[in-house]
Amino acid sequence: MSSRTCPDWPQLMEIAPELQFKHYTLREAQLPADALVAVEGVGHDDVAICCDLESHVFNAEHTELSVAEALRASHWFDLREWSSRS
């Protein structure tokens, strides 16, 4: 477990044991350009997203609202949507 690991990891493991949620800045996450354009009011060096980068799944509860809204319009999945599909 790293310092980036989401503090809610025990609950997240119950929902999606194959995913590893960590907290990232927008710059670190290297989100799709269309999502970044839609993000307002969040600095790219601020911690703003809780996600599994490899699977493109984000935890909306720990993600800045404007970032979550932008990601929903991209190829990323909200954890709730992703878990309902699995």
ROZASE-202449 format. One record per atom (N, C-alpha, C): residue in three letters; x, y, z; residue number from 1. Coordinates in Angstrom, 1 decimal. Layout:
BEGIN
@aa=ala | X=X | Y=Y | Z=Z | i=NUM;
...
// end
This chain:
BEGIN
@aa=met | X=0.9 | Y=-1.2 | Z=0.0 | i=1;
@aa=met | X=0.0 | Y=0.0 | Z=0.0 | i=1;
@aa=met | X=0.9 | Y=1.2 | Z=0.0 | i=1;
@aa=ser | X=0.6 | Y=2.2 | Z=-0.8 | i=2;
@aa=ser | X=1.4 | Y=3.4 | Z=-0.9 | i=2;
@aa=ser | X=0.6 | Y=4.6 | Z=-0.3 | i=2;
@aa=ser | X=1.3 | Y=5.7 | Z=-0.1 | i=3;
@aa=ser | X=0.7 | Y=6.9 | Z=0.5 | i=3;
@aa=ser | X=-0.4 | Y=7.4 | Z=-0.4 | i=3;
@aa=arg | X=-0.5 | Y=7.1 | Z=-1.7 | i=4;
@aa=arg | X=-1.5 | Y=7.5 | Z=-2.6 | i=4;
@aa=arg | X=-2.8 | Y=6.6 | Z=-2.5 | i=4;
@aa=thr | X=-2.6 | Y=5.5 | Z=-1.8 | i=5;
@aa=thr | X=-3.8 | Y=4.6 | Z=-1.7 | i=5;
@aa=thr | X=-5.0 | Y=5.3 | Z=-1.1 | i=5;
@aa=cys | X=-6.1 | Y=5.1 | Z=-1.6 | i=6;
@aa=cys | X=-7.3 | Y=5.8 | Z=-1.1 | i=6;
@aa=cys | X=-7.6 | Y=5.3 | Z=0.3 | i=6;
@aa=pro | X=-7.9 | Y=6.2 | Z=1.2 | i=7;
@aa=pro | X=-8.1 | Y=5.7 | Z=2.6 | i=7;
@aa=pro | X=-9.3 | Y=4.8 | Z=2.8 | i=7;
@aa=asp | X=-10.2 | Y=4.8 | Z=1.8 | i=8;
@aa=asp | X=-11.4 | Y=3.9 | Z=1.8 | i=8;
@aa=asp | X=-11.1 | Y=2.6 | Z=1.1 | i=8;
@aa=trp | X=-9.9 | Y=2.2 | Z=1.0 | i=9;
@aa=trp | X=-9.5 | Y=1.0 | Z=0.2 | i=9;
@aa=trp | X=-10.2 | Y=-0.3 | Z=0.8 | i=9;
@aa=pro | X=-10.5 | Y=-0.4 | Z=2.1 | i=10;
@aa=pro | X=-11.2 | Y=-1.7 | Z=2.5 | i=10;
@aa=pro | X=-12.6 | Y=-1.8 | Z=1.8 | i=10;
@aa=gln | X=-13.3 | Y=-0.6 | Z=1.8 | i=11;
@aa=gln | X=-14.7 | Y=-0.7 | Z=1.2 | i=11;
@aa=gln | X=-14.6 | Y=-0.8 | Z=-0.3 | i=11;
@aa=leu | X=-13.6 | Y=-0.2 | Z=-0.9 | i=12;
@aa=leu | X=-13.4 | Y=-0.3 | Z=-2.4 | i=12;
@aa=leu | X=-13.1 | Y=-1.7 | Z=-2.8 | i=12;
@aa=met | X=-12.3 | Y=-2.4 | Z=-1.9 | i=13;
@aa=met | X=-11.9 | Y=-3.8 | Z=-2.2 | i=13;
@aa=met | X=-13.2 | Y=-4.7 | Z=-2.2 | i=13;
@aa=glu | X=-14.2 | Y=-4.4 | Z=-1.4 | i=14;
@aa=glu | X=-15.4 | Y=-5.1 | Z=-1.4 | i=14;
@aa=glu | X=-16.2 | Y=-4.9 | Z=-2.7 | i=14;
@aa=ile | X=-16.1 | Y=-3.7 | Z=-3.3 | i=15;
@aa=ile | X=-16.9 | Y=-3.4 | Z=-4.5 | i=15;
@aa=ile | X=-16.1 | Y=-3.9 | Z=-5.7 | i=15;
@aa=ala | X=-14.8 | Y=-3.6 | Z=-5.8 | i=16;
@aa=ala | X=-14.0 | Y=-4.0 | Z=-7.0 | i=16;
@aa=ala | X=-12.7 | Y=-4.5 | Z=-6.5 | i=16;
@aa=pro | X=-12.6 | Y=-5.7 | Z=-6.1 | i=17;
@aa=pro | X=-11.3 | Y=-6.2 | Z=-5.6 | i=17;
@aa=pro | X=-10.1 | Y=-6.2 | Z=-6.6 | i=17;
@aa=glu | X=-10.5 | Y=-6.2 | Z=-7.9 | i=18;
@aa=glu | X=-9.4 | Y=-6.2 | Z=-9.0 | i=18;
@aa=glu | X=-8.9 | Y=-4.8 | Z=-9.3 | i=18;
@aa=leu | X=-9.4 | Y=-3.8 | Z=-8.7 | i=19;
@aa=leu | X=-9.0 | Y=-2.4 | Z=-9.0 | i=19;
@aa=leu | X=-8.2 | Y=-1.9 | Z=-7.8 | i=19;
@aa=gln | X=-7.3 | Y=-1.0 | Z=-8.0 | i=20;
@aa=gln | X=-6.5 | Y=-0.3 | Z=-6.9 | i=20;
@aa=gln | X=-6.7 | Y=1.2 | Z=-7.1 | i=20;
@aa=phe | X=-7.5 | Y=1.8 | Z=-6.2 | i=21;
@aa=phe | X=-7.8 | Y=3.2 | Z=-6.2 | i=21;
@aa=phe | X=-6.7 | Y=4.0 | Z=-5.5 | i=21;
@aa=lys | X=-6.2 | Y=5.0 | Z=-6.2 | i=22;
@aa=lys | X=-5.2 | Y=5.9 | Z=-5.6 | i=22;
@aa=lys | X=-5.6 | Y=7.3 | Z=-5.9 | i=22;
@aa=his | X=-5.0 | Y=8.2 | Z=-5.2 | i=23;
@aa=his | X=-5.3 | Y=9.7 | Z=-5.4 | i=23;
@aa=his | X=-4.1 | Y=10.3 | Z=-6.2 | i=23;
@aa=tyr | X=-4.5 | Y=11.0 | Z=-7.2 | i=24;
@aa=tyr | X=-3.6 | Y=11.7 | Z=-8.1 | i=24;
@aa=tyr | X=-4.0 | Y=13.1 | Z=-8.4 | i=24;
@aa=thr | X=-3.0 | Y=13.9 | Z=-8.8 | i=25;
@aa=thr | X=-3.3 | Y=15.2 | Z=-9.3 | i=25;
@aa=thr | X=-3.7 | Y=15.0 | Z=-10.8 | i=25;
@aa=leu | X=-4.3 | Y=16.1 | Z=-11.3 | i=26;
@aa=leu | X=-4.8 | Y=16.0 | Z=-12.7 | i=26;
@aa=leu | X=-3.6 | Y=15.8 | Z=-13.7 | i=26;
@aa=arg | X=-2.5 | Y=16.4 | Z=-13.3 | i=27;
@aa=arg | X=-1.3 | Y=16.3 | Z=-14.2 | i=27;
@aa=arg | X=-0.7 | Y=14.9 | Z=-14.2 | i=27;
@aa=glu | X=-0.7 | Y=14.3 | Z=-13.0 | i=28;
@aa=glu | X=-0.2 | Y=12.9 | Z=-12.9 | i=28;
@aa=glu | X=-1.1 | Y=11.9 | Z=-13.6 | i=28;
@aa=ala | X=-2.4 | Y=12.1 | Z=-13.5 | i=29;
@aa=ala | X=-3.3 | Y=11.2 | Z=-14.1 | i=29;
@aa=ala | X=-3.3 | Y=11.2 | Z=-15.6 | i=29;
@aa=gln | X=-2.9 | Y=12.3 | Z=-16.2 | i=30;
@aa=gln | X=-2.8 | Y=12.5 | Z=-17.7 | i=30;
@aa=gln | X=-4.2 | Y=12.1 | Z=-18.3 | i=30;
@aa=leu | X=-5.2 | Y=12.8 | Z=-17.9 | i=31;
@aa=leu | X=-6.5 | Y=12.5 | Z=-18.3 | i=31;
@aa=leu | X=-6.7 | Y=12.9 | Z=-19.8 | i=31;
@aa=pro | X=-7.7 | Y=12.4 | Z=-20.5 | i=32;
@aa=pro | X=-7.9 | Y=12.7 | Z=-21.9 | i=32;
@aa=pro | X=-8.2 | Y=14.2 | Z=-22.0 | i=32;
@aa=ala | X=-7.7 | Y=14.7 | Z=-23.2 | i=33;
@aa=ala | X=-7.8 | Y=16.2 | Z=-23.4 | i=33;
@aa=ala | X=-9.2 | Y=16.7 | Z=-23.4 | i=33;
@aa=asp | X=-10.2 | Y=15.9 | Z=-23.9 | i=34;
@aa=asp | X=-11.6 | Y=16.4 | Z=-23.9 | i=34;
@aa=asp | X=-12.1 | Y=16.5 | Z=-22.4 | i=34;
@aa=ala | X=-11.6 | Y=15.7 | Z=-21.5 | i=35;
@aa=ala | X=-12.0 | Y=15.8 | Z=-20.1 | i=35;
@aa=ala | X=-11.3 | Y=17.0 | Z=-19.5 | i=35;
@aa=leu | X=-10.1 | Y=17.2 | Z=-19.7 | i=36;
@aa=leu | X=-9.3 | Y=18.3 | Z=-19.1 | i=36;
@aa=leu | X=-9.9 | Y=19.7 | Z=-19.6 | i=36;
@aa=val | X=-10.3 | Y=19.8 | Z=-20.8 | i=37;
@aa=val | X=-10.9 | Y=21.0 | Z=-21.3 | i=37;
@aa=val | X=-12.2 | Y=21.4 | Z=-20.5 | i=37;
@aa=ala | X=-12.9 | Y=20.3 | Z=-20.1 | i=38;
@aa=ala | X=-14.2 | Y=20.5 | Z=-19.4 | i=38;
@aa=ala | X=-14.0 | Y=20.8 | Z=-17.9 | i=38;
@aa=val | X=-12.8 | Y=20.6 | Z=-17.4 | i=39;
@aa=val | X=-12.6 | Y=20.8 | Z=-15.9 | i=39;
@aa=val | X=-12.4 | Y=22.3 | Z=-15.7 | i=39;
@aa=glu | X=-13.2 | Y=22.8 | Z=-14.7 | i=40;
@aa=glu | X=-13.1 | Y=24.2 | Z=-14.3 | i=40;
@aa=glu | X=-12.8 | Y=24.3 | Z=-12.8 | i=40;
@aa=gly | X=-12.0 | Y=25.2 | Z=-12.4 | i=41;
@aa=gly | X=-11.8 | Y=25.5 | Z=-11.0 | i=41;
@aa=gly | X=-10.9 | Y=24.6 | Z=-10.2 | i=41;
@aa=val | X=-10.1 | Y=23.7 | Z=-10.9 | i=42;
@aa=val | X=-9.2 | Y=22.8 | Z=-10.3 | i=42;
@aa=val | X=-7.9 | Y=22.9 | Z=-10.9 | i=42;
@aa=gly | X=-6.8 | Y=23.2 | Z=-10.1 | i=43;
@aa=gly | X=-5.5 | Y=23.3 | Z=-10.6 | i=43;
@aa=gly | X=-5.0 | Y=21.9 | Z=-11.0 | i=43;
@aa=his | X=-4.2 | Y=21.9 | Z=-12.0 | i=44;
@aa=his | X=-3.7 | Y=20.6 | Z=-12.5 | i=44;
@aa=his | X=-2.7 | Y=19.9 | Z=-11.6 | i=44;
@aa=asp | X=-2.2 | Y=20.7 | Z=-10.6 | i=45;
@aa=asp | X=-1.3 | Y=20.1 | Z=-9.6 | i=45;
@aa=asp | X=-2.0 | Y=19.9 | Z=-8.3 | i=45;
@aa=asp | X=-3.3 | Y=20.0 | Z=-8.2 | i=46;
@aa=asp | X=-4.1 | Y=19.7 | Z=-7.0 | i=46;
@aa=asp | X=-4.5 | Y=18.2 | Z=-7.1 | i=46;
@aa=val | X=-4.5 | Y=17.6 | Z=-5.9 | i=47;
@aa=val | X=-5.1 | Y=16.2 | Z=-5.9 | i=47;
@aa=val | X=-6.6 | Y=16.3 | Z=-6.1 | i=47;
@aa=ala | X=-7.0 | Y=15.7 | Z=-7.2 | i=48;
@aa=ala | X=-8.4 | Y=15.9 | Z=-7.6 | i=48;
@aa=ala | X=-9.1 | Y=14.7 | Z=-8.1 | i=48;
@aa=ile | X=-8.4 | Y=13.6 | Z=-8.1 | i=49;
@aa=ile | X=-9.0 | Y=12.4 | Z=-8.6 | i=49;
@aa=ile | X=-8.6 | Y=11.1 | Z=-7.9 | i=49;
@aa=cys | X=-9.5 | Y=10.3 | Z=-7.6 | i=50;
@aa=cys | X=-9.3 | Y=9.0 | Z=-7.0 | i=50;
@aa=cys | X=-9.7 | Y=7.9 | Z=-8.0 | i=50;
@aa=cys | X=-8.7 | Y=7.1 | Z=-8.5 | i=51;
@aa=cys | X=-9.0 | Y=6.3 | Z=-9.6 | i=51;
@aa=cys | X=-8.1 | Y=5.1 | Z=-9.7 | i=51;
@aa=asp | X=-8.4 | Y=4.2 | Z=-10.5 | i=52;
@aa=asp | X=-7.5 | Y=3.1 | Z=-11.0 | i=52;
@aa=asp | X=-7.1 | Y=3.6 | Z=-12.4 | i=52;
@aa=leu | X=-5.9 | Y=4.0 | Z=-12.6 | i=53;
@aa=leu | X=-5.5 | Y=4.6 | Z=-13.9 | i=53;
@aa=leu | X=-5.5 | Y=3.6 | Z=-15.0 | i=53;
@aa=glu | X=-5.1 | Y=2.4 | Z=-14.7 | i=54;
@aa=glu | X=-5.1 | Y=1.4 | Z=-15.8 | i=54;
@aa=glu | X=-6.4 | Y=1.0 | Z=-16.3 | i=54;
@aa=ser | X=-7.4 | Y=1.0 | Z=-15.5 | i=55;
@aa=ser | X=-8.8 | Y=0.5 | Z=-15.9 | i=55;
@aa=ser | X=-9.7 | Y=1.7 | Z=-16.2 | i=55;
@aa=his | X=-9.2 | Y=2.9 | Z=-16.0 | i=56;
@aa=his | X=-10.0 | Y=4.1 | Z=-16.3 | i=56;
@aa=his | X=-11.3 | Y=4.1 | Z=-15.5 | i=56;
@aa=val | X=-11.2 | Y=3.8 | Z=-14.2 | i=57;
@aa=val | X=-12.4 | Y=3.8 | Z=-13.3 | i=57;
@aa=val | X=-12.1 | Y=4.8 | Z=-12.2 | i=57;
@aa=phe | X=-13.0 | Y=5.7 | Z=-11.9 | i=58;
@aa=phe | X=-12.8 | Y=6.7 | Z=-10.9 | i=58;
@aa=phe | X=-13.9 | Y=6.6 | Z=-9.8 | i=58;
@aa=asn | X=-13.5 | Y=6.9 | Z=-8.6 | i=59;
@aa=asn | X=-14.3 | Y=6.9 | Z=-7.4 | i=59;
@aa=asn | X=-14.9 | Y=8.4 | Z=-7.3 | i=59;
@aa=ala | X=-16.1 | Y=8.6 | Z=-7.6 | i=60;
@aa=ala | X=-16.7 | Y=9.9 | Z=-7.6 | i=60;
@aa=ala | X=-16.7 | Y=10.5 | Z=-6.2 | i=60;
@aa=glu | X=-16.8 | Y=9.7 | Z=-5.2 | i=61;
@aa=glu | X=-16.9 | Y=10.2 | Z=-3.8 | i=61;
@aa=glu | X=-15.6 | Y=11.0 | Z=-3.4 | i=61;
@aa=his | X=-14.5 | Y=10.6 | Z=-4.0 | i=62;
@aa=his | X=-13.2 | Y=11.2 | Z=-3.7 | i=62;
@aa=his | X=-12.6 | Y=12.0 | Z=-4.9 | i=62;
@aa=thr | X=-13.4 | Y=12.4 | Z=-5.8 | i=63;
@aa=thr | X=-13.0 | Y=13.1 | Z=-7.0 | i=63;
@aa=thr | X=-13.7 | Y=14.4 | Z=-7.1 | i=63;
@aa=glu | X=-12.9 | Y=15.5 | Z=-7.4 | i=64;
@aa=glu | X=-13.6 | Y=16.8 | Z=-7.5 | i=64;
@aa=glu | X=-14.8 | Y=16.7 | Z=-8.4 | i=64;
@aa=leu | X=-15.8 | Y=17.4 | Z=-8.1 | i=65;
@aa=leu | X=-17.1 | Y=17.3 | Z=-8.8 | i=65;
@aa=leu | X=-16.9 | Y=17.6 | Z=-10.3 | i=65;
@aa=ser | X=-16.2 | Y=18.7 | Z=-10.6 | i=66;
@aa=ser | X=-16.0 | Y=19.1 | Z=-12.0 | i=66;
@aa=ser | X=-15.2 | Y=18.0 | Z=-12.8 | i=66;
@aa=val | X=-14.3 | Y=17.4 | Z=-12.1 | i=67;
@aa=val | X=-13.5 | Y=16.4 | Z=-12.7 | i=67;
@aa=val | X=-14.3 | Y=15.1 | Z=-13.0 | i=67;
@aa=ala | X=-15.1 | Y=14.8 | Z=-12.0 | i=68;
@aa=ala | X=-16.0 | Y=13.6 | Z=-12.2 | i=68;
@aa=ala | X=-17.0 | Y=13.8 | Z=-13.3 | i=68;
@aa=glu | X=-17.6 | Y=15.0 | Z=-13.4 | i=69;
@aa=glu | X=-18.5 | Y=15.3 | Z=-14.5 | i=69;
@aa=glu | X=-17.8 | Y=15.2 | Z=-15.9 | i=69;
@aa=ala | X=-16.6 | Y=15.7 | Z=-16.0 | i=70;
@aa=ala | X=-15.9 | Y=15.7 | Z=-17.2 | i=70;
@aa=ala | X=-15.5 | Y=14.2 | Z=-17.6 | i=70;
@aa=leu | X=-15.1 | Y=13.4 | Z=-16.6 | i=71;
@aa=leu | X=-14.8 | Y=12.0 | Z=-16.9 | i=71;
@aa=leu | X=-16.0 | Y=11.2 | Z=-17.3 | i=71;
@aa=arg | X=-17.2 | Y=11.5 | Z=-16.8 | i=72;
@aa=arg | X=-18.4 | Y=10.8 | Z=-17.2 | i=72;
@aa=arg | X=-18.7 | Y=11.0 | Z=-18.7 | i=72;
@aa=ala | X=-18.2 | Y=12.1 | Z=-19.2 | i=73;
@aa=ala | X=-18.5 | Y=12.4 | Z=-20.6 | i=73;
@aa=ala | X=-17.4 | Y=11.8 | Z=-21.5 | i=73;
@aa=ser | X=-16.4 | Y=11.2 | Z=-20.9 | i=74;
@aa=ser | X=-15.3 | Y=10.6 | Z=-21.7 | i=74;
@aa=ser | X=-15.4 | Y=9.0 | Z=-21.6 | i=74;
@aa=his | X=-14.3 | Y=8.3 | Z=-21.9 | i=75;
@aa=his | X=-14.3 | Y=6.9 | Z=-21.9 | i=75;
@aa=his | X=-14.1 | Y=6.3 | Z=-20.5 | i=75;
@aa=trp | X=-14.0 | Y=7.1 | Z=-19.5 | i=76;
@aa=trp | X=-13.8 | Y=6.7 | Z=-18.1 | i=76;
@aa=trp | X=-15.1 | Y=6.2 | Z=-17.5 | i=76;
@aa=phe | X=-15.1 | Y=5.4 | Z=-16.5 | i=77;
@aa=phe | X=-16.2 | Y=4.9 | Z=-15.8 | i=77;
@aa=phe | X=-16.3 | Y=5.3 | Z=-14.4 | i=77;
@aa=asp | X=-17.4 | Y=5.8 | Z=-13.9 | i=78;
@aa=asp | X=-17.7 | Y=6.0 | Z=-12.5 | i=78;
@aa=asp | X=-17.7 | Y=4.6 | Z=-11.9 | i=78;
@aa=leu | X=-17.1 | Y=4.5 | Z=-10.7 | i=79;
@aa=leu | X=-17.1 | Y=3.2 | Z=-10.0 | i=79;
@aa=leu | X=-18.5 | Y=2.5 | Z=-9.9 | i=79;
@aa=arg | X=-19.5 | Y=3.3 | Z=-9.6 | i=80;
@aa=arg | X=-20.9 | Y=2.8 | Z=-9.5 | i=80;
@aa=arg | X=-21.4 | Y=2.2 | Z=-10.8 | i=80;
@aa=glu | X=-21.1 | Y=2.9 | Z=-11.9 | i=81;
@aa=glu | X=-21.4 | Y=2.4 | Z=-13.2 | i=81;
@aa=glu | X=-20.7 | Y=1.1 | Z=-13.6 | i=81;
@aa=trp | X=-19.4 | Y=1.2 | Z=-13.3 | i=82;
@aa=trp | X=-18.5 | Y=0.0 | Z=-13.6 | i=82;
@aa=trp | X=-18.9 | Y=-1.2 | Z=-12.8 | i=82;
@aa=ser | X=-19.2 | Y=-1.0 | Z=-11.5 | i=83;
@aa=ser | X=-19.6 | Y=-2.2 | Z=-10.7 | i=83;
@aa=ser | X=-20.9 | Y=-2.7 | Z=-11.1 | i=83;
@aa=ser | X=-21.8 | Y=-1.9 | Z=-11.6 | i=84;
@aa=ser | X=-23.1 | Y=-2.4 | Z=-12.0 | i=84;
@aa=ser | X=-23.0 | Y=-3.2 | Z=-13.3 | i=84;
@aa=arg | X=-22.0 | Y=-3.0 | Z=-14.1 | i=85;
@aa=arg | X=-21.8 | Y=-3.7 | Z=-15.4 | i=85;
@aa=arg | X=-21.1 | Y=-5.1 | Z=-15.1 | i=85;
@aa=ser | X=-20.3 | Y=-5.1 | Z=-14.0 | i=86;
@aa=ser | X=-19.5 | Y=-6.4 | Z=-13.7 | i=86;
@aa=ser | X=-20.4 | Y=-7.5 | Z=-13.3 | i=86;
// end
